[in-house]
């Protein structure tokens, strides 16, 4: 928009905004001159402060020397001050165990011995033997003495039954260690003649034979 505020007739040409069309500012020129002078002054300083150029070997020797100095300083520091844990232990003194650090002793209960009752082994019952007559069948005369013997299980109670009339009632007998049991009696003179039964029972076994009176 031109001075006075009135619009120009028609479109504004592009040359109106070009660098040549704009007026040169004296302030911009002064800033550019100052920048140029500062750059030239800095270049002269760098030229004066230019450091000497070192070779590759010299740089390597300098790096090794610097590393050795750092390592030597660390060793001297450790030797002078000691480890942090050692210094702390020296400052605080030896640590005594506290009550909380000591584990309680386990409680030991008295054990009451339990009596061990031996289990009795089952006693095997002796095998019952049958009753066997040793001197039967019997034969006798009136008025004579007669004896009957049997063999069976040892130490077994035995009974005898005589079958003729007027026969005596004999007491039971126990077999001995050899299993023999015996009875002796007197045949009466008036005993009936004939053949009569005779039985012996020992335990659960029974045997029969005959007695003949002549």
VMD Tcl script that draws the C-alpha trace (Angstrom):
set ca {
  {0.00 0.00 0.00}
  {1.54 3.37 -0.98}
  {2.05 6.27 1.29}
  {-1.19 8.00 2.01}
  {-3.08 4.75 2.49}
  {-4.65 4.59 -0.94}
  {-4.57 1.28 -2.82}
  {-2.74 1.06 -6.11}
  {-4.78 0.29 -9.10}
  {-4.28 -3.17 -10.51}
  {-1.93 -6.02 -9.26}
  {1.41 -5.18 -7.63}
  {4.41 -6.32 -9.70}
  {6.87 -8.81 -8.18}
  {9.74 -6.46 -8.76}
  {8.26 -4.30 -6.06}
  {9.41 -6.84 -3.40}
  {12.80 -7.66 -4.92}
  {16.15 -6.88 -3.17}
  {16.92 -4.18 -5.63}
  {13.56 -2.56 -5.06}
  {14.01 -2.47 -1.24}
  {16.02 0.40 0.16}
  {19.36 -0.52 1.70}
  {19.40 -0.10 5.46}
  {22.46 1.52 7.00}
  {21.96 -0.57 10.26}
  {22.23 -3.88 8.39}
  {25.42 -2.74 6.73}
  {26.95 -1.79 10.07}
  {26.08 -5.25 11.58}
  {27.66 -7.01 8.64}
  {30.83 -4.96 8.99}
  {31.07 -5.78 12.70}
  {30.67 -9.52 12.06}
  {33.40 -9.44 9.45}
  {35.78 -7.66 11.81}
  {35.06 -10.15 14.67}
  {35.75 -13.10 12.39}
  {39.08 -11.63 11.27}
  {40.03 -10.87 14.91}
  {39.23 -14.44 16.01}
  {41.30 -15.83 13.16}
  {44.28 -13.76 14.31}
  {43.88 -15.02 17.89}
  {43.78 -18.64 16.75}
  {46.90 -18.02 14.69}
  {48.70 -16.70 17.76}
  {47.48 -19.53 20.02}
  {48.20 -22.33 17.57}
  {49.46 -25.30 19.55}
  {52.43 -27.29 18.38}
  {51.57 -30.46 16.48}
  {52.57 -33.74 18.24}
  {53.44 -36.97 16.48}
  {51.49 -40.20 17.01}
  {54.23 -41.70 19.20}
  {54.30 -38.59 21.41}
  {50.53 -38.75 21.88}
  {50.77 -42.48 22.85}
  {53.54 -41.78 25.38}
  {51.52 -38.97 26.90}
  {48.41 -41.18 27.23}
  {50.40 -43.97 28.92}
  {51.98 -41.49 31.34}
  {48.58 -40.05 32.23}
  {47.14 -43.53 32.87}
  {50.12 -44.45 35.08}
  {49.67 -41.27 37.11}
  {45.95 -42.02 37.63}
  {46.68 -45.63 38.67}
  {49.42 -44.55 41.07}
  {47.08 -42.05 42.68}
  {44.39 -44.74 43.18}
  {46.90 -47.13 44.81}
  {48.19 -44.41 47.15}
  {44.62 -43.50 48.08}
  {43.73 -47.09 48.96}
  {46.91 -47.56 50.99}
  {46.39 -44.33 52.90}
  {42.72 -44.59 53.72}
  {42.20 -48.37 53.63}
  {39.04 -50.05 52.53}
  {35.70 -48.47 53.64}
  {34.66 -51.61 55.50}
  {37.96 -51.73 57.46}
  {37.69 -48.06 58.41}
  {34.13 -48.51 59.49}
  {35.01 -51.57 61.56}
  {37.87 -49.64 63.24}
  {35.65 -46.67 63.99}
  {32.79 -48.69 65.32}
  {34.87 -51.34 67.08}
  {34.30 -55.11 67.03}
  {30.69 -56.11 66.80}
  {29.53 -58.29 69.65}
  {26.76 -60.82 69.02}
  {23.40 -59.61 70.19}
  {20.70 -61.68 71.83}
  {18.64 -61.55 68.65}
  {21.55 -63.03 66.65}
  {21.93 -66.07 68.90}
  {19.59 -68.88 67.88}
  {17.75 -70.44 70.84}
  {18.87 -73.90 71.81}
  {16.43 -76.62 70.74}
  {14.22 -77.96 73.48}
  {15.02 -81.56 74.31}
  {12.15 -83.56 75.73}
  {12.81 -86.62 77.83}
  {11.76 -89.74 76.04}
  {9.94 -92.30 78.13}
  {11.10 -95.74 77.09}
  {8.26 -97.87 75.91}
  {8.56 -101.39 77.23}
  {8.67 -103.88 74.45}
  {6.69 -106.98 75.22}
  {8.08 -109.91 73.31}
  {5.49 -111.67 71.29}
  {5.32 -115.24 72.49}
  {5.80 -117.72 69.75}
  {2.86 -120.07 69.42}
  {3.42 -123.36 71.16}
  {2.89 -126.20 68.81}
  {0.62 -128.78 70.30}
  {2.12 -132.26 70.29}
  {0.69 -134.56 67.72}
  {-1.72 -137.03 69.31}
  {-0.67 -140.60 68.74}
  {-3.16 -143.44 68.49}
  {-3.48 -145.97 71.33}
  {-1.66 -149.19 70.54}
  {-1.90 -152.30 72.75}
  {1.46 -153.86 73.51}
  {0.28 -157.29 74.92}
  {-3.21 -157.78 73.55}
  {-5.45 -159.61 73.10}
  {-5.30 -160.98 76.66}
  {-5.88 -164.55 77.92}
  {-6.06 -165.51 81.60}
  {-7.55 -168.01 84.06}
  {-9.81 -167.36 87.02}
  {-8.01 -166.18 90.15}
  {-4.90 -165.09 88.21}
  {-3.37 -161.60 87.93}
  {-3.41 -159.95 84.54}
  {-1.64 -156.82 83.14}
  {-2.45 -154.80 80.02}
  {-0.05 -152.27 78.45}
  {-0.64 -149.58 75.81}
  {1.58 -147.05 74.01}
  {0.36 -143.53 73.15}
  {1.37 -139.86 73.41}
  {3.74 -139.16 76.31}
  {2.27 -137.68 79.48}
  {-1.34 -138.29 78.50}
  {-4.13 -139.35 80.87}
  {-5.58 -142.73 79.98}
  {-8.62 -144.70 81.22}
  {-9.51 -148.40 80.90}
  {-12.86 -150.16 80.66}
  {-13.15 -153.93 81.24}
  {-16.27 -155.55 79.80}
  {-16.83 -158.77 81.77}
  {-19.18 -158.82 84.83}
  {-17.62 -158.26 88.27}
  {-14.56 -156.62 86.65}
  {-12.82 -154.09 88.89}
  {-13.03 -150.31 88.23}
  {-9.41 -149.34 87.70}
  {-8.07 -145.82 88.25}
  {-6.83 -143.73 85.30}
  {-3.14 -143.86 84.52}
  {-0.84 -141.31 82.83}
  {1.53 -142.38 80.15}
  {5.17 -141.86 80.93}
  {7.91 -140.20 78.93}
  {8.01 -143.27 76.72}
  {4.22 -143.05 76.18}
  {3.49 -146.36 77.98}
  {0.51 -146.76 80.35}
  {-0.32 -150.03 82.21}
  {-3.00 -151.54 84.48}
  {-2.78 -154.68 86.63}
  {-5.72 -156.42 88.40}
  {-6.73 -159.76 89.89}
  {-9.35 -161.83 88.07}
  {-11.83 -163.22 90.55}
  {-12.29 -166.93 90.91}
  {-16.01 -166.61 90.17}
  {-15.50 -164.43 87.07}
  {-17.52 -165.69 84.11}
  {-15.62 -167.55 81.47}
  {-15.61 -166.26 77.95}
  {-14.19 -163.52 75.74}
  {-14.98 -159.97 76.78}
  {-14.26 -156.53 75.33}
  {-11.58 -154.26 76.79}
  {-11.11 -150.57 75.75}
  {-8.47 -147.95 76.58}
  {-8.88 -144.19 75.92}
  {-5.89 -141.81 75.98}
  {-6.73 -138.18 75.27}
  {-8.89 -138.21 72.17}
  {-7.75 -141.63 70.96}
  {-9.44 -144.90 71.83}
  {-8.48 -148.50 71.09}
  {-10.29 -151.80 71.78}
  {-9.15 -155.34 72.30}
  {-10.42 -158.56 74.00}
  {-9.77 -160.49 77.18}
  {-10.49 -164.23 77.36}
  {-11.14 -165.84 80.76}
  {-10.78 -169.63 80.84}
}
mol new
graphics top color blue
foreach p $ca { graphics top sphere $p radius 0.5 }
foreach p [lrange $ca 0 end-1] q [lrange $ca 1 end] { graphics top cylinder $p $q radius 0.2 }
display resetview
